[in-house]
Amino acid sequence: MNWDRIEGQWKQRRGKATHHWGKLMNDELAAIAGRYENLVGKLQEKYGMAKEDARIQVDKFKKTIEELRESNSKLIRLQKTLRKNGRLGAKPVGAGGVLRKRARKRPAG
């Protein structure tokens, strides 16, 4: 995954970034809009780190995102296989399925 894809999917990635760097606020991450150099600069500002250290942190964050994406893909493939073999029920929410509550029958009257 290249940084352009992360930038394009920044709205989905902001939550992970907020969790990863607690000193960065959601509105700051929104303003960064996934731009690599802006994120590096904001890390330098908030954490008082050298530019190279900030770049290392951003690169580790990118690797974490890639690992999560791969892990999620493997999980979805496994769920599809289990569903195909009749070992899993309804589709999970993350894979396009919808969980619905069963409607309760109301007593007549």
C-alpha positions as CSV (number, residue, x, y, z in Angstrom):
1,M,0.0,0.0,0.0
2,N,1.5,3.3,-1.0
3,W,0.9,6.6,0.9
4,D,-1.4,7.9,-1.9
5,R,-3.9,5.2,-1.0
6,I,-3.7,6.1,2.7
7,E,-4.2,9.7,1.8
8,G,-7.3,8.7,-0.2
9,Q,-8.7,6.7,2.6
10,W,-7.7,9.1,5.3
11,K,-11.2,9.5,6.8
12,Q,-11.2,5.8,7.6
13,R,-7.6,5.9,8.9
14,R,-8.1,8.9,11.2
15,G,-9.5,6.8,14.0
16,K,-6.5,4.5,14.0
17,A,-4.2,7.6,13.9
18,T,-6.0,9.1,16.9
19,H,-5.6,5.9,18.8
20,H,-1.9,5.7,17.7
21,W,-1.0,9.2,18.6
22,G,-3.1,10.3,21.5
23,K,-1.9,14.0,21.5
24,L,-3.3,14.5,18.0
25,M,-6.9,15.6,17.9
26,N,-9.4,14.5,15.4
27,D,-9.8,18.0,13.9
28,E,-6.0,18.2,13.5
29,L,-6.0,14.8,11.7
30,A,-8.8,16.0,9.5
31,A,-6.8,19.1,8.6
32,I,-3.8,16.9,7.8
33,A,-6.0,15.0,5.3
34,G,-3.5,12.1,5.1
35,R,-0.7,14.2,3.7
36,Y,2.6,12.6,4.7
37,E,4.6,15.7,5.3
38,N,1.8,17.4,7.2
39,L,1.5,14.4,9.5
40,V,5.3,14.3,10.1
41,G,5.3,18.0,10.9
42,K,2.4,17.7,13.3
43,L,4.1,14.9,15.1
44,Q,7.3,17.0,15.5
45,E,5.2,19.8,16.9
46,K,3.1,17.8,19.3
47,Y,5.7,15.4,20.6
48,G,8.9,17.5,20.2
49,M,10.6,14.8,18.1
50,A,13.2,15.1,15.4
51,K,12.0,14.9,11.8
52,E,13.6,11.6,11.1
53,D,11.9,10.1,14.3
54,A,8.6,11.4,13.1
55,R,9.1,9.8,9.7
56,I,9.9,6.5,11.3
57,Q,6.7,6.7,13.4
58,V,4.6,7.5,10.3
59,D,6.2,4.6,8.4
60,K,5.5,2.2,11.3
61,F,1.9,3.5,11.3
62,K,1.7,2.7,7.5
63,K,3.0,-0.8,8.2
64,T,0.4,-1.3,10.9
65,I,-2.4,-0.2,8.6
66,E,-1.1,-2.7,5.9
67,E,-1.0,-5.5,8.5
68,L,-4.5,-4.8,9.7
69,R,-5.8,-4.7,6.1
70,E,-4.2,-8.0,5.3
71,S,-5.5,-9.6,8.5
72,N,-9.0,-8.3,7.8
73,S,-8.8,-9.8,4.3
74,K,-7.7,-13.2,5.7
75,L,-10.6,-13.1,8.2
76,I,-13.2,-12.3,5.5
77,R,-11.8,-15.1,3.3
78,L,-12.0,-17.5,6.3
79,Q,-15.6,-16.4,7.1
80,K,-16.6,-17.0,3.4
81,T,-15.1,-20.5,3.5
82,L,-16.8,-21.3,6.8
83,R,-20.1,-20.0,5.5
84,K,-19.7,-22.0,2.3
85,N,-19.2,-25.1,4.3
86,G,-22.2,-24.4,6.5
87,R,-20.2,-23.7,9.6
88,L,-21.1,-20.0,9.9
89,G,-24.4,-18.3,10.0
90,A,-25.3,-14.8,8.8
91,K,-22.8,-12.5,7.0
92,P,-20.7,-10.3,9.3
93,V,-21.4,-6.6,9.2
94,G,-18.0,-5.7,7.9
95,A,-18.4,-7.9,4.8
96,G,-21.6,-6.4,3.5
97,G,-24.0,-8.3,5.7
98,V,-26.6,-6.7,7.9
99,L,-27.4,-7.8,11.4
100,R,-31.1,-7.4,12.3
101,K,-32.9,-7.8,15.5
102,R,-35.7,-10.2,15.4
103,A,-39.1,-8.6,15.7
104,R,-41.0,-9.5,18.8
105,K,-44.5,-10.6,18.5
106,R,-46.7,-8.2,20.3
107,P,-49.5,-9.6,22.3
108,A,-52.9,-9.1,20.8
109,G,-55.2,-6.8,22.5
